[in-house]
């Protein structure tokens, strides 16, 4: 009953954060370029501040929250609606997240990358699941190039346990390259060989492009990042310390959640050029899972206190946007 009431309270806070974001005027930011969307649609309009962008953002955020819930219910016991509301609460602390961005698309694809990675390990090592890991990963990198660098971690975390290592490596490489081959083939038929070479060159550049960083924190943003960082460290330590106590399926899946968090953190530190980007859409998938696990297993009596602290920080930052 207590966690259900907490979820209801979170929904109320989510509505406040979501609605208030449309009435503030944050500084414009230049979003990362996507590989091909600007060839078929007006990406400036798609990722702009308009009704279409707001609707698409809402649809994708709800899809990501539902996918996070599905990931947890597939590899852990119990069904609880606190997890998707916790994810949405964290994401919407950044007002830029209510407008559609490449992070929305990449984030949804990365969750399914993570799902198939865990599913491959815990349900009999089906090579169809292995293929889907890297297929989704490459498509995700079309929208945010830095995510491709999850490839080494995703490859090696299951390699040692695989009984057919050669087939494992071949299937992984095929899954990784097939989206790029399909995209190049379609582009060749439509635009010719020279344009396809330019497209591939642009893709490679996108994977290694480390832009000049524009880091400008307000005091409220620093408070938000610090409190989330502290709680993430506490939650990650709790989960890591209890891996040997979990059931095998849960232990294997949460080991991967910890790995995803570490690798994604490195990727974001290297590739994110502006701290105002809504990169939390990607980062808060593993973080919300760790938060949820810690709260429900170790801190049920303190949920209200934690929620109160987060709410004060998030709402105070939102008020500052209105005042200035």
Phi and psi in degrees as a GROMACS rama.xvg file:
@    title "Ramachandran Plot"
@    xaxis  label "Phi"
@    yaxis  label "Psi"
@TYPE xy
-65.5387  -43.5337  UNK-2
-68.1358  -32.0531  UNK-3
-67.6273  -41.7109  UNK-4
-63.3229  -37.2438  UNK-5
-64.2346  -41.054  UNK-6
-62.6742  -40.1046  UNK-7
-64.0001  -42.444  UNK-8
-63.3256  -40.6036  UNK-9
-62.0017  -39.2909  UNK-10
-60.5695  -41.2381  UNK-11
-61.8358  -43.9384  UNK-12
-65.7236  -36.9361  UNK-13
-60.8257  -44.7074  UNK-14
-61.0066  -40.5604  UNK-15
-63.9257  -47.5929  UNK-16
-65.2735  -41.5673  UNK-17
-65.5147  -51.3905  UNK-18
-67.2521  -40.4671  UNK-19
-66.4008  -26.8017  UNK-20
-63.7962  -24.721  UNK-21
-81.3065  -9.90069  UNK-22
-109.29  8.41997  UNK-23
-110.255  167.236  UNK-24
-124.937  76.2727  UNK-25
-70.0963  159.695  UNK-26
-62.4685  138.316  UNK-27
-66.0523  144.409  UNK-28
-127.143  150.144  UNK-29
-92.4646  113.757  UNK-30
-78.7536  155.502  UNK-31
-59.9541  144.501  UNK-32
-77.2487  146.378  UNK-33
-94.4376  164.996  UNK-34
-72.1327  -40.5688  UNK-35
-138.848  -9.10622  UNK-36
-60.0456  -36.5817  UNK-37
-69.4429  -8.47041  UNK-38
-84.502  -21.6165  UNK-39
-118.344  -19.1879  UNK-40
-138.863  167.06  UNK-41
-81.8604  96.258  UNK-42
-65.0244  -28.9696  UNK-43
-62.6769  -38.0727  UNK-44
-76.4768  -42.629  UNK-45
-59.5786  -40.4168  UNK-46
-102.787  21.5585  UNK-47
-89.4796  -169.505  UNK-48
-102.758  84.0603  UNK-49
-147.943  177.331  UNK-50
-62.9495  -44.4253  UNK-51
-59.0154  -44.8018  UNK-52
-62.5582  -41.4665  UNK-53
-65.0001  -41.8136  UNK-54
-65.9746  -46.8553  UNK-55
-62.0926  -39.4201  UNK-56
-60.6912  -46.0795  UNK-57
-61.3159  -43.6884  UNK-58
-62.1727  -46.6159  UNK-59
-68.8552  -40.1287  UNK-60
-63.9821  -40.5506  UNK-61
-66.1275  -38.4443  UNK-62
-65.1224  -39.7628  UNK-63
-66.7033  -44.2619  UNK-64
-61.1896  -42.5718  UNK-65
-64.6463  -38.6309  UNK-66
-67.2128  -36.0828  UNK-67
-62.8688  -43.977  UNK-68
-61.3696  -42.7387  UNK-69
-64.5131  -41.6896  UNK-70
-58.2657  -48.3327  UNK-71
-66.146  -43.0203  UNK-72
-68.6224  -24.8167  UNK-73
-74.9674  -29.4376  UNK-74
-122.101  7.62458  UNK-75
-140.599  163.478  UNK-76
-89.3476  152.634  UNK-77
88.2849  152.508  UNK-78
-124.15  124.645  UNK-79
-145.055  133.602  UNK-80
-88.3778  5.3176  UNK-81
-68.3044  -35.452  UNK-82
-61.3241  -54.42  UNK-83
-63.8885  -33.5749  UNK-84
-69.7909  -34.341  UNK-85
-65.1571  -41.5821  UNK-86
-60.8213  -49.0073  UNK-87
-62.1112  -38.8691  UNK-88
-60.745  -45.0913  UNK-89
-66.3288  -45.3943  UNK-90
-62.7976  -43.7672  UNK-91
-76.5825  -1.33024  UNK-92
-66.0026  -20.8922  UNK-93
-97.5499  113.86  UNK-94
-63.5967  -20.9018  UNK-95
-69.2156  -16.4322  UNK-96
-72.5771  -14.0444  UNK-97
-79.3316  -8.24381  UNK-98
-106.647  141.753  UNK-99
-64.5557  134.974  UNK-100
-140.989  167.99  UNK-101
-60.2547  -24.7654  UNK-102
-64.3886  -31.1236  UNK-103
-63.242  -46.1475  UNK-104
-69.1214  -48.5173  UNK-105
-61.259  -39.8143  UNK-106
-63.0954  -43.3388  UNK-107
-63.3991  -43.4589  UNK-108
-66.1466  -34.965  UNK-109
-67.9914  -34.1613  UNK-110
-63.0735  -40.8646  UNK-111
-73.9931  -28.1633  UNK-112
-59.409  -47.1957  UNK-113
-65.7372  -39.7312  UNK-114
-60.4416  -47.5694  UNK-115
-70.4593  -27.4362  UNK-116
-65.2612  -45.7914  UNK-117
-68.5557  -40.7351  UNK-118
-63.0801  -39.1853  UNK-119
-59.6872  -39.7603  UNK-120
-77.0624  -33.1366  UNK-121
-103.604  -6.85072  UNK-122
-125.264  37.9063  UNK-123
96.3055  11.637  UNK-124
54.6282  60.1525  UNK-125
-80.4937  129.191  UNK-126
-71.7996  -19.4369  UNK-127
-64.3667  -40.0527  UNK-128
-65.4782  -40.9059  UNK-129
-61.0436  -43.5766  UNK-130
-59.2909  -43.6189  UNK-131
-66.4941  -30.4327  UNK-132
-53.4946  -53.92  UNK-133
-84.503  -23.815  UNK-134
-63.5054  -49.1491  UNK-135
-67.0257  -35.1861  UNK-136
-62.0764  -45.4392  UNK-137
-65.2849  -42.8415  UNK-138
-62.133  -38.0263  UNK-139
-59.3817  -38.8916  UNK-140
-69.9213  -18.3534  UNK-141
-62.8914  -28.3062  UNK-142
-101.103  -28.42  UNK-143
-146.745  102.691  UNK-144
-57.5026  -32.806  UNK-145
-60.9097  -23.8669  UNK-146
-66.9959  -17.9585  UNK-147
-62.7767  -22.4481  UNK-148
-77.0766  4.13471  UNK-149
-77.2221  -11.8291  UNK-150
-54.0716  -50.3847  UNK-151
-59.4078  -43.1673  UNK-152
-65.4573  -44.2391  UNK-153
-66.042  -32.5141  UNK-154
-70.0265  -49.11  UNK-155
-83.5319  -20.7629  UNK-156
-65.8442  -28.608  UNK-157
-106.637  -10.3159  UNK-158
-63.1454  -44.0548  UNK-159
-63.8358  -30.9076  UNK-160
-88.3022  -6.49767  UNK-161
-76.3319  136.714  UNK-162
-81.9116  -22.341  UNK-163
-123.308  80.2243  UNK-164
-65.8462  -38.1933  UNK-165
-65.3496  -45.9875  UNK-166
-64.114  -35.8388  UNK-167
-60.2423  -49.0534  UNK-168
-66.6845  -43.0845  UNK-169
-63.0314  -46.0738  UNK-170
-61.509  -40.2475  UNK-171
-62.7228  -45.1962  UNK-172
-67.0921  -40.1692  UNK-173
-62.9218  -45.9633  UNK-174
-60.8747  -36.8225  UNK-175
-69.4177  -40.3475  UNK-176
-89.3037  -24.5498  UNK-177
-58.582  -45.0406  UNK-178
-59.148  -38.3502  UNK-179
-68.7852  -38.0909  UNK-180
-64.8932  -44.1432  UNK-181
-63.8295  -44.5679  UNK-182
-63.7033  -42.6315  UNK-183
-64.805  -40.1594  UNK-184
-64.1238  -45.0008  UNK-185
-63.6334  -43.2585  UNK-186
-64.4976  -36.1933  UNK-187
-63.73  -43.2028  UNK-188
-65.575  -32.4199  UNK-189
-89.7779  -43.7019  UNK-190
-118.089  -6.87274  UNK-191
94.4649  174.03  UNK-192
-70.7372  -42.8063  UNK-193
-62.6794  -42.4143  UNK-194
-66.7329  -34.3447  UNK-195
-65.657  -40.5936  UNK-196
-62.6571  -39.4134  UNK-197
-64.4899  -38.1232  UNK-198
-63.0171  -45.1374  UNK-199
-65.8785  -38.6644  UNK-200
-63.4875  -41.134  UNK-201
-65.0496  -38.0436  UNK-202
-64.1729  -47.2353  UNK-203
-60.0906  -42.3026  UNK-204
-62.1683  -36.3567  UNK-205
-66.0134  -31.4148  UNK-206
-73.6558  -26.2172  UNK-207
-116.213  5.56919  UNK-208
-76.8457  112.221  UNK-209
-110.575  100.323  UNK-210
-75.5316  160.329  UNK-211
-61.3852  131.885  UNK-212
-84.3535  133.014  UNK-213
-110.23  92.9328  UNK-214
-108.255  111.53  UNK-215
-137.63  98.9179  UNK-216
-95.9778  137.297  UNK-217
-88.4876  165.563  UNK-218
-60.1834  -38.3322  UNK-219
-67.1176  -39.276  UNK-220
-65.7412  -38.5579  UNK-221
-61.3792  -43.8331  UNK-222
-60.6972  -42.1315  UNK-223
-62.5979  -48.2741  UNK-224
-65.3161  -39.1363  UNK-225
-66.2301  -45.1126  UNK-226
-67.4955  -37.8309  UNK-227
-67.3749  -40.4603  UNK-228
-62.7933  -44.8875  UNK-229
-61.7696  -45.8764  UNK-230
-68.5375  -32.7871  UNK-231
-64.6205  -43.8952  UNK-232
-62.5832  -44.6511  UNK-233
-61.7571  -45.3556  UNK-234
-67.1187  -42.6355  UNK-235
-63.5391  -41.2841  UNK-236
-63.391  -42.417  UNK-237
-60.2515  -47.6933  UNK-238
-65.4799  -44.95  UNK-239
-61.1231  -39.5829  UNK-240
-69.2464  -21.7224  UNK-241
-109.059  9.02913  UNK-242
-56.9438  -38.6793  UNK-243
-74.6169  -10.805  UNK-244
-95.028  -18.473  UNK-245
-74.4609  161.639  UNK-246
-63.3096  157.732  UNK-247
-57.4745  -46.3412  UNK-248
-61.6838  -46.0412  UNK-249
-66.072  -40.4255  UNK-250
-61.7823  -45.6208  UNK-251
-65.7813  -39.5059  UNK-252
-70.4594  -40.3438  UNK-253
-75.6965  -24.9544  UNK-254
-61.189  -38.8866  UNK-255
-70.9052  -35.2921  UNK-256
-60.7204  -43.2655  UNK-257
-62.8229  -40.8347  UNK-258
-64.9957  -44.0961  UNK-259
-59.0062  -43.0239  UNK-260
-59.925  -47.4821  UNK-261
-63.1348  -47.0659  UNK-262
-67.4982  -43.9587  UNK-263
-63.3935  -36.5196  UNK-264
-62.0886  -43.7022  UNK-265
-63.1573  -42.9368  UNK-266
-61.5798  -46.0775  UNK-267
-66.2765  -39.162  UNK-268
-63.5691  -33.6329  UNK-269
-83.8401  -44.5061  UNK-270
-99.7903  -27.8048  UNK-271
-71.4534  122.069  UNK-272
-97.6917  -10.3333  UNK-273
-139.906  121.942  UNK-274
-67.547  -11.3059  UNK-275
-86.3809  -9.81728  UNK-276
-54.8495  143.732  UNK-277
-80.488  52.4405  UNK-278
-69.0889  -11.6893  UNK-279
-61.2055  -22.4232  UNK-280
-57.2392  -35.1572  UNK-281
-86.4561  -47.5743  UNK-282
-67.638  -33.9308  UNK-283
-78.1231  -3.98465  UNK-284
-63.6097  -59.5587  UNK-285
-67.9248  -33.745  UNK-286
-65.199  -43.5203  UNK-287
-65.7473  -34.7979  UNK-288
-63.6753  -41.8838  UNK-289
-69.0111  -42.8078  UNK-290
-56.7854  -49.502  UNK-291
-59.5422  -44.732  UNK-292
-63.8262  -43.9688  UNK-293
-65.9339  -45.1614  UNK-294
-64.419  -45.4938  UNK-295
-78.0248  -23.5983  UNK-296
-99.6466  -25.9425  UNK-297
-132.246  -14.7211  UNK-298
-138.972  38.5437  UNK-299
-60.2629  -37.1294  UNK-300
-72.7744  -16.805  UNK-301
-108.633  11.5652  UNK-302
-56.745  -45.7652  UNK-303
-61.074  -39.1353  UNK-304
-66.1164  -47.0014  UNK-305
-61.2258  -44.5232  UNK-306
-63.2497  -39.0012  UNK-307
-62.5457  -43.3956  UNK-308
-63.5085  -47.7239  UNK-309
-60.3687  -44.7881  UNK-310
-62.2821  -42.4302  UNK-311
-60.5044  -46.7343  UNK-312
-65.8388  -47.2146  UNK-313
-66.206  -44.6114  UNK-314
-71.5433  -33.6732  UNK-315
-64.8934  -41.4095  UNK-316
-63.0886  -39.8835  UNK-317
-66.2738  -38.2414  UNK-318
-63.2177  -35.7373  UNK-319
-62.7107  -37.4992  UNK-320
-60.4196  -36.9647  UNK-321
-72.4119  -36.6835  UNK-322
-73.5025  -42.6678  UNK-323
